[in-house]
Every structure is written in structure tokens, then in C-alpha cells.
Amino acid sequence: MSHVHGTGARGADVPATQADSDGVAEAPLTDVELRTLLLRARASDDALLRRLVTGYLTLRRVTSDVIALIEAREGGAAVAGAPLLRRARALADAPRR
């Protein structure tokens, strides 16, 4: 799976659902999927996968907090008007969908 961030061929306006290298649409991981991966990592004693999932969850929480701070300081329009911040919001809100 490949995700494009920032500028480049697809630019900063990357939709919340992306296509992987095979062109298959892919949504952010849900909490259920992450819990399943974490259980699998623990069951197989896969420390690397456990660290990856834990790091992803931490990053998603921090991203959500940063977006909320920007919205509180600058208003919701600041996030809505910036493609990168909209993408960050979509990823951070993934578990609520």
C-alpha cells in the first residue's frame, strides 16, 4: 500500500479514501481493525507490529488534538480550507465512522 503525502503527482489534496498501488480504494483503519492487529501481534509475539499499531494510534490521537486546537484558534474554516488539514481530520476521525 502506498500513501502520498504533501505535494507531488497527486498534490496535497489527497482524498480520505486513497488507491493503493493496485488502484484499489482504501479507507483508514478502523478501531476494530487496529484492535485485531494488536491482538494478532500479541498472540504471535510480534513486537514490531505491536509498536507499529501503538504508534499509529498515538499519532491518530495527537493529530486529532492538533486539528481540534487549530479549529479552536483559527476556526473550522481554517481546517476546511486546507486540503492537508482536511486529510488529517479524515484520518483522525476514522474510528468514528
C-alpha positions, 0 to 999 in steps of 0.5 A: 500500500502506498500513501502520498503525502504533501505535494507531488503527482497527486498534490496535497489534496489527497482524498480520505479514501486513497488507491493503493498501488493496485488502484484499489480504494482504501479507507483508514483503519478502523478501531476494530481493525487496529484492535485485531492487529494488536491482538494478532501481534500479541498472540504471535509475539510480534513486537514490531507490529505491536509498536507499529499499531501503538504508534499509529494510534498515538499519532491518530490521537495527537493529530486529532488534538492538533486539528481540534486546537487549530479549529479552536484558534483559527476556526473550522474554516481554517481546517476546511480550507486546507486540503492537508488539514482536511486529510488529517481530520479524515484520518483522525476521525476514522474510528468514528465512522 
